[in-house]
Amino acid sequence: MKKQKSEHALAIIKAGISAVPVVGGPIASLIGDYVPTATQQSIEGMIAYLVEYLERLRDRIDTVVISKDEFTDHFKSAYLCVVRTTRGEKIRAASAVIANALLKPGDPDKFSYSELDHLARAVDELSVGVIHVLGVVYDRALPAADQRQPEKSYRIDFHQIRVDLSYEPSLLLGLLEELRAKNLVHQWALPSVREPEYGNYPFELTPLGVRFVERLLRW
């Protein structure tokens, strides 16, 4: 049987590392043992989440969509994310991408093709730290709102986001910048008088950020 490209690449990496005297052999062996196993575990995790979603959403699923190119695009994006990570939060979100793509047209939770395509790529590209920060922004910004409204942004300052987070301020600002690039968080104009360590820098949790958390990260 012909080797897949990923298996061939792994074999080349192992061969190169094995050439390093003393330490190369044991490290190459560990890589050969661990990486395929970890990937398989990630795929099994995705399957478990999909089973959970399909059981819960049974009456809302459109099986016809499986034969359409749009579903194939979303499935490939989600699957590639899963095989590149071992983190449960990303595997769950990628599985939610597939489940969302299976919803019937007109379902209130269903994303449009373009929106789901954008968010599926965000699941893959955003670091676990960024996803964690987005969850913190969501938890802090929404309870502070007087009234929950669709398509509304929710204001929060940097010092509120830092509460209970161990990230150094400049790193946290960098993580927020990743969210801003995907329009999950928006940064307002900087204040004329700035507090130390970015404390009063103003941010918003965008409507897209709310949907990302509610329909993919915590669905």
Helices and strands as residue ranges (DSSP letters): H 5-18, H 24-56, G 58-60, G 63-67, H 69-83, H 88-101, H 113-125, H 128-144, E 154-157, H 158-162, H 169-181, E 185-187, G 196-198, E 202-205, H 207-212, I 213-217
